[in-house]
């Protein structure tokens, strides 16, 4: 009988540790999800755009095009800089109202 109670206690202790870890990770990921959602809501409200995934992806692509324009201008490639700049501004004006 002593052996059964020892393994029962061991199982309960191990279950409690696993439950504590799972609850902690669940809380952590829940907080990160909430923070990410609040960040996207604040960003979209400030820029006056929708919170859809298409709008966020379009914003990221537009910013990458502007970054490419700056890099092109720094390499003294005026024509490509103007092209990247116009594409980036056009895309950002489409997504940001």
HELIX and SHEET records of a PDB file:
HELIX    1   1 UNK A    2  UNK A   47  1                                  46    
HELIX    2   2 UNK A   53  UNK A   74  1                                  22    
HELIX    3   3 UNK A   78  UNK A   95  1                                  18    
END                                                                             
